[in-house]
Amino acid sequence: MMKHLCKLLLLVTALPVFAKPDTTRVAAGSASPKFALQAMYQNGYVFASNPFLKGVNAESVRINSFQAFSLKLSLQTTGKKSWEQSYNYPQYGLGLYMADFFKHREIGVPFGLYGFFNAPFKRWNRLVFNYELGFGATFNWKSFNPVTNQYNVSIGAGEAFLIDAGLNLQYRLFKRVEVQFGFSLTHFSNGALKEPNFGFNTIAPKLSIKYNFYDLPDFISHPIPKYSPSGEWLFALYGGAKNVIFDSLNAALLEKYEGVYYPVFGFSVTFNRQLNYKSKIGVGITLTYDGAVNAQAAVDAGEVETAGGKFGDKILVSIYPSYELVIHKVSVILQPAFYLYRKKLLNQSPVFHQRVGLKYHVTDHIFLGITLVAYKFHISDFIEWNIGYRLNWSSK
């Protein structure tokens, strides 16, 4: 299912590049952002992506359904800034989220907080066709425990990240009331911060009702200066951690499945060419130290002792083409990557892997980011926490 989520992410990040602002019923007016409150309900399908969901659980039943609720506070942009007009006057904001997988004893009732971006492909008189992206964090999962919850290999910690992508139609019933119907794909994972971590993947229709604390907005329409393509160099340091469980250890269950944490850190260099206000394409290379590579463990006097292996065995070099969807100061990043160099080992991950991330520009030169590194489109390898410097290669 993560493969389908990646495809949908690619769709909703690529199509806006070709969408042009729709100036239907757009006129000069107030440019102040407008608040709205929206209640959402979902009832959908859980993909059988691991043994726990297929029926290896306390009740020996397939876990294939869930419901979710969300309360969202949004801002309607009006075109005061050029990027708002480029994205056809989008909405963005924060949402409170709660999911119910109908297995409270083994899964719990997770809740979370996420940010979302909802932007039109096309506007008509009362109807709007949108795409939406959401990223956030969820809590209160009943995670794996070798004694009390030994079947739930989907979630290894009480917290997990949320990635959501979908499409929707929004219809204005009254001056301040709108309804929205659509669907989304959602992925829950802790990014291998705690194993086991097969994750949850869902697809579901969405039904929402929205109340706007304003009358019909007056959108500002003004000429957008033609973009002059420019280049940039991005230099980033990143760090993270991986949790490894050694199943063969002759140790107490709780100690064995606590696992061992290994550092992951590195350096990346990316060159981008910004083609327009929305898109950057480029190529990058990373140098990574992965402390979990070829690591070993044994039990000595009741204590777990680890042997890290040679430093050179843990060096990885990868290269990737890069695409960024630029939304003001935020970028959504998609990078299909390939290992150029790493030590050959048995049972290692594939050469081709995937990098999906978010980046926020604190200033014109300093940025912060988070990148999920995965393989086979659904298995998390580790998470990079980035800080970097942007160097303009040419003026805009």
C-alpha atoms as one frame of an Amber mdcrd trajectory, in Angstrom:
protein
   0.000   0.000   0.000   2.906   2.378   0.670   3.642   1.977  -3.039   0.158
   3.333  -3.814   0.652   6.158  -1.313   3.906   7.097  -3.054   2.075   7.116
  -6.392  -0.657   9.340  -4.963   1.960  11.622  -3.400   3.624  11.856  -6.807
   0.263  12.654  -8.398  -0.721  15.399  -5.968   2.767  16.930  -6.037   3.172
  16.787  -9.827  -0.247  17.873 -11.081  -0.192  21.293  -9.348   2.760  22.199
 -11.534   0.492  22.192 -14.573  -2.548  23.703 -12.849  -2.922  27.418 -13.483
  -4.788  29.843 -11.226  -8.502  29.880 -12.028  -9.733  33.442 -11.965 -13.427
  32.515 -12.214 -15.421  34.847  -9.887 -12.130  36.297  -8.620 -11.992  40.013
  -7.892  -9.937  42.454  -5.929 -10.879  42.641  -2.252  -9.792  41.963   1.299
  -6.661  39.838   1.479  -7.020  38.892   5.152  -6.876  35.113   5.809 -10.231
  33.602   6.784 -10.799  30.980   9.475 -12.973  27.871   9.125 -13.794  24.849
  11.283 -14.313  21.447   9.710 -15.482  18.087  11.114 -14.464  14.954   9.183
 -15.474  11.270   9.377 -13.902   8.246   7.651 -14.809   4.563   7.557 -12.569
   2.437   5.404 -10.190  -0.416   4.703  -6.964  -1.571   6.374  -4.457  -3.294
   4.058  -3.228  -6.728   5.189   0.434  -5.723   5.117   1.714  -7.915   7.976
   0.829 -11.098   9.931  -0.899  -9.220  12.762  -3.390  -7.636  10.369  -3.839
 -10.897   8.420  -5.112 -12.687  11.525  -2.129 -13.614  13.695  -3.600 -11.837
  16.704  -5.394 -12.579  19.958  -8.761 -13.160  18.270  -7.373 -14.826  15.115
  -9.401 -12.516  12.872  -8.479 -10.376   9.888  -8.216  -6.686  10.826  -9.573
  -4.964   7.732 -11.607  -1.954   8.838 -11.273   1.269  10.801 -13.013   4.568
  11.398 -11.499   7.980  12.029 -12.584  11.404  13.177 -10.906  14.770  12.690
 -11.526  18.368  13.701  -9.674  20.841  11.493  -9.002  24.561  11.823  -8.049
  26.121   8.494  -7.080  29.429   6.938  -8.409  30.396   3.520  -5.791  32.343
   1.594  -6.938  35.229  -0.603  -3.989  35.983  -2.875  -2.181  38.578  -0.810
   1.040  36.700  -1.597   1.965  35.435  -5.038   2.350  31.803  -3.924  -1.298
  31.814  -2.766  -2.469  32.800  -6.229  -0.095  30.262  -7.831  -1.839  27.498
  -5.876  -5.313  28.801  -6.742  -5.994  30.183  -3.238  -5.462  27.116  -1.033
  -6.442  26.392   2.562  -4.041  25.144   5.205  -4.136  24.530   8.925  -4.015
  22.080  11.829  -6.166  19.070  12.616  -6.909  16.890  15.640  -7.194  13.224
  14.669  -8.521  10.038  16.294  -8.637   6.526  14.778 -10.488   3.405  15.871
  -9.402   0.009  14.514 -12.033  -1.815  16.625  -9.284  -3.718  18.506  -8.702
  -1.518  21.542  -6.892  -4.144  23.621  -4.178  -4.766  21.015  -4.124  -1.496
  19.047  -5.567   1.104  21.393  -7.327   4.294  20.251  -4.611   6.477  18.694
  -5.028  10.231  18.468  -2.793  12.879  16.939  -2.070  16.335  15.609  -1.256
  17.045  11.964  -0.798  19.848   9.504  -2.598  19.840   6.167  -2.580  21.667
   2.847  -5.727  21.626   0.710  -5.498  23.265  -2.713  -7.783  23.406  -5.768
  -7.155  21.828  -9.130 -10.250  23.610 -10.444 -12.929  25.985  -9.177 -16.504
  26.348 -10.419 -19.343  28.459  -9.022 -20.165  26.322  -5.943 -17.873  23.335
  -6.524 -14.119  22.967  -5.979 -11.930  19.952  -6.869  -8.970  19.736  -4.443
  -5.935  17.683  -3.559  -4.808  17.448   0.067  -1.575  16.501   1.851  -1.227
  15.880   5.585   1.735  15.165   7.876   1.686  14.721  11.646   2.257  12.637
  14.759  -0.046  10.171  16.533   0.019   8.866  20.096  -1.693   6.359  22.431
  -1.012   3.224  20.372  -1.003  -0.097  22.265   2.416  -1.064  20.991   4.136
  -4.432  20.753   5.075  -6.062  24.050   6.524  -9.595  24.100   4.528 -10.461
  27.233   1.268  -8.486  27.130   0.833  -7.658  23.420   3.037 -10.093  21.537
   1.076 -10.167  18.250   1.061  -6.466  17.359   4.087  -6.266  15.084   2.524
  -3.290  13.292   3.552  -0.726  15.901   6.619  -1.013  18.133   6.113   2.232
  20.061   3.253   4.231  21.505   3.869   6.981  18.928   3.849   6.981  15.128
   4.084   9.420  12.255   1.115  10.002   9.936   1.366  10.640   6.182  -1.875
  11.299   4.306  -2.647  12.111   0.666  -6.003  12.387  -1.051  -8.484  14.083
  -3.382 -11.817  15.711  -2.606 -14.763  17.664  -3.958 -16.026  20.633  -1.926
 -19.547  21.989  -2.453 -20.984  25.195  -0.963 -24.473  24.527   0.443 -25.004
  27.954   1.969 -23.035  31.164   2.229 -20.969  29.862   5.176 -21.518  26.080
   5.044 -19.709  23.637   2.765 -19.645  19.851   2.478 -16.661  17.869   1.281
 -16.448  14.323  -0.061 -13.281  12.516  -1.116 -10.829   9.788  -0.187  -7.308
   9.435   1.148  -4.493   6.955   1.622  -2.855   7.066   5.066   0.355   5.511
   6.367   1.251   5.142  10.067   4.828   4.291  11.043   7.467   5.263  13.605
  10.202   5.217  10.956  12.058   2.274  12.571  12.691   4.282  15.735  11.359
   1.216  17.581  10.984  -2.272  16.178   8.856  -4.138  15.187   7.431  -1.550
  12.815   5.437  -2.960   9.907   3.024  -0.034  10.185  -0.632   0.495   9.303
  -1.832   1.441   5.818  -5.412   2.497   5.125  -7.662   3.799   2.384 -11.025
   5.382   3.091 -13.627   7.816   1.801 -13.927  11.103   3.696 -17.074  13.026
   4.499 -16.753  16.509   6.028 -18.876  19.483   6.914 -17.218  22.868   7.125
 -18.310  26.149   8.645 -16.617  29.339   7.438 -16.364  32.228   9.906 -16.652
  34.624   6.967 -18.838  35.346   3.973 -17.719  34.444   0.467 -14.070  35.499
   0.142 -12.918  38.126  -2.335  -9.815  36.727  -3.996  -7.102  39.078  -5.170
  -6.058  38.603  -8.772  -2.925  40.362  -9.936  -0.266  39.635 -12.553   2.413
  37.240 -11.310   5.893  38.130 -12.581   7.385  35.540 -14.882   9.739  33.278
 -12.934  13.381  33.314 -13.927  14.842  29.801 -13.405  17.604  29.685 -10.812
  19.948  27.208  -9.178  20.880  26.389  -5.602  23.253  24.185  -3.632  21.916
  22.535  -0.470  24.354  21.292   2.191  22.806  19.334   5.069  23.872  17.459
   8.173  21.506  14.812   9.481  21.240  12.396  12.370  18.923   9.690  13.632
  18.762   6.281  15.289  17.775   2.716  14.441  16.385   0.102  16.790  17.578
  -3.472  16.161  16.134  -6.583  17.821  18.351  -9.682  17.999  15.845 -12.541
  18.084  18.484 -15.199  18.684  19.688 -13.742  21.993  19.278 -15.981  25.031
  17.993 -13.148  27.194  14.843 -12.237  29.079  11.973 -11.410  26.719  11.561
  -7.799  27.793  15.274  -7.128  27.546  15.582  -8.880  24.198  12.737  -6.963
  22.607  13.843  -3.646  24.022  16.457  -3.956  21.307  19.658  -2.011  20.783
  19.819   1.549  19.438  22.467   2.493  16.889  23.290   5.975  15.604  22.750
   6.996  12.003  24.236  10.253  10.757  25.662  11.769   7.620  26.033  14.590
   5.141  24.246  15.377   1.903  24.831  17.709  -1.028  22.045  18.496  -3.503
  21.973  20.731  -6.540  18.516  21.976  -7.556  17.245  23.922 -10.494  14.054
  25.814  -9.642  11.961  25.839 -12.802   9.020  27.916 -11.573   7.340  29.078
  -8.385   6.212  25.515  -7.570   8.887  23.069  -8.678  12.543  22.247  -8.212
  14.364  19.345  -9.823  17.895  18.274  -9.068  20.354  15.581  -8.112  21.986
  14.781  -4.794  24.419  12.512  -3.020  24.578  11.357   0.609  27.357   9.959
   2.754  25.883   7.984   5.679  27.235   6.210   8.734  24.750   3.477   9.736
  25.756   1.984  13.085  23.325  -0.933  12.690  25.104  -2.368   9.651  26.717
  -5.722  10.462  26.132  -5.170  14.194  26.147  -8.200  16.497  25.081  -8.867
  20.061  25.589 -11.503  22.755  24.594 -12.077  26.382  27.376 -11.898  28.974
  26.545 -12.395  32.666  22.905 -11.613  31.953  23.702  -8.358  30.135  23.356
  -7.701  26.419  26.737  -6.822  24.956  27.040  -5.456  21.425  29.838  -5.529
  18.891  29.563  -2.749  16.367  31.922  -4.033  13.701  34.372  -2.096  11.555
  33.774   1.597  10.914  34.295   1.203   7.159  31.595  -1.487   6.986  29.005
   1.069   8.031  29.648   3.689   5.356  26.941   4.066   2.705  26.983   6.332
  -0.339  23.799   6.933  -2.321  22.731   9.135  -5.210  19.273  10.330  -6.190
  17.322  12.544  -8.555  15.264  14.999  -6.523  11.899  16.697  -6.924  10.541
  19.422  -4.616   7.032  20.789  -4.538   7.550  24.304  -3.152   4.733  25.736
  -1.015   6.007  29.119   0.195   8.625  28.220   2.869   7.762  24.502   2.931
   8.843  21.854   0.431   7.571  18.302  -0.076  10.513  16.181  -1.267  10.491
  12.976  -3.342  13.822  11.257  -4.058  14.179   7.776  -5.602  17.677   6.755
  -4.485  20.347   4.170  -5.319  23.338   2.990  -3.298  26.590   3.673  -5.120
  28.755   2.149  -2.425  28.234  -0.113   0.600  29.760  -3.321   1.864  28.121
  -6.447   0.457  26.341  -8.369   3.214  23.758 -11.126   3.414  20.087 -10.141
   3.756  20.718  -6.429   3.254  18.126  -3.994   1.952  17.776  -3.409  -1.820
  20.039  -1.034  -3.727  16.990   0.996  -4.806  15.368   2.837  -1.921  13.026
   5.778  -1.426  13.374   9.113   0.354  10.272  11.162   1.228  10.609  14.321
   3.283   9.569  17.780   4.384  11.756  20.873   4.488  11.116  24.257   6.089
  13.172  27.354   5.305  13.728  29.262   8.555  15.548  31.958   6.556  16.601
  32.303   2.923  19.698  30.247   3.738  18.938  28.054   6.794  16.505  25.138
   6.601  15.277  22.301   8.797  13.860  19.008   7.576  12.805  15.439   8.185
  13.280  12.609   5.676  11.960   9.050   5.813  14.299   6.542   4.159  12.445
   3.384   3.133  12.741   0.434   0.760  10.267  -1.741  -1.129   7.947   1.286
  -0.837   6.633   0.153   2.556   9.500  -0.779   4.901  11.016   2.060   6.942
  14.797   2.001   7.278  15.461   5.139   9.339  14.547   8.807   9.738  16.922
  11.684   9.031  16.576  14.883  11.057  18.190  17.575   8.908  19.679  21.009
   9.332  21.192  22.669   6.311  22.448  25.676   4.425  21.201  26.923   1.063
  23.599  28.676  -1.313  22.179  30.483  -4.329  23.970  29.476  -7.496  22.392
  32.204  -9.614  20.028  35.096  -8.967  16.355  34.796  -9.745
